[in-house]
Amino acid sequence: MADLLTLQNLGNLLMLCFLQAVLGFDNLLYISIESQRAPVAHQRSVRFWGIIIAVALRVVLLFTMIQLIDAMAEPFWIFNSPGLIEGGVNFSTIVFILGGVFIIYTAVKEISHMLSLNHLDADVSHKSGKSAVKVIALIVMMNLIFSFDSVLSALAITDVFPILATAIILSGLAMLVLADGVTRFLEKNRMYEVLGLFILLIVGVVLLGESGQAAAHAMHDPSLALKFFGYEVVPMSKTTFYFSVIVLVLVEIIQSGYTRKLNAERSASQNH
């Protein structure tokens, strides 16, 4: 126990908590949006149990990855068709591809629903269109997919399991505290739910980009990076991702303010 209470481990813990907070933003957004698909009476418990189960499984995933990191890093298939497709595929590659495709599908499906003519009439029934158990399962599954990115990044900082597990548990507690507030904000400001879905769309693209470098990073071999038609699949940097998110939020805020101003001017002109 005394070996854990060192300045180095404390510094690593603080760094890991910051890392989990940064990488957990998209996860929290997904939980807040997806929980609204459950029956209204169960939405809070869905968020609570979804996060609790997901955090517990994330700790199990962390322990498993520490034990099997070399086995999961080894590519099980290497494409060698120059000019068509090249590079290696490992376990992380498959996880990132499946996760990215699923998130993009979810975001596009929800955006299409919002654009449908019967959206307003069907909104109430849509909110209770999925069972609480199904929504919890989706939250847990997507949390685990998001976990691969954060766990792999965390392992680059330290391999001390108690420190890593503590950071994951603290990030889970933070999500429990913030999830209800984020959900209430989206419910009161429905226009920001569209913004959230577009951010999730970008998250899906980010995960697909991560898949191209998964085997290369794991094996420290650039030649294993996936290439299609001679072009390497390069992941979007976190800086670019958060810059894009900030730009989208600013555009939404400015547009909302401009819309309110126009509506006020129209109301004033009608009164005159």
Disulfide bonds with the S-S distance in Angstrom:
none
